[in-house]
Amino acid sequence: MHVTKRPKPSSGVDLSPMLDVIFQLILFFLVSTTFANLPGITLNLPESTTSQGTDISGVNITVEENGTIWFNETESSMELLQTQLSQVELGSFTKDTYPVSIQADEKVTNGTIVKIFDAIRINGFTSVSLRTTDVR
């Protein structure tokens, strides 16, 4: 008599559908996350008790303690700032409503900030905000 062995049923769990779902979740969170486009520099912003929150989209002008100027993520200078502001793509905004944010170290001189304001006004931008630290 010839006896054939029956294959034993597999008791393992197939993990590939779970890995597919985890991969899809990781992709979803990577795509849906927004990142601020601030340069990676450290500033001691001035303190204010009356500050209000604003949107940081638009143009970000950063001035370090040593006088280095950043236009969004690129290093700039006072002369180059005029050109960069004139080349800003506004999209659906107008120059009256396009947000411009200045963040300057508390040790930056008033004269430097005034020169930056002049460059902004010459290019027609009027929606300007100064970033501060809230002390409340």
Buried (B, 14 or more C-beta within 10 A) or exposed (E): EEEEEEEEEEEEEEEEEEEEEEEEEEEEEEEEEEEEEBBEBEBEBBEBEEBEEEEBEBBBBBBBBEEBBBBBEEEBEBEBBBEBBEEBEEEEBEBEEBBBBBBBBEEBEEEBBEBBBEBBEEBEBEBBBBBBEEEE
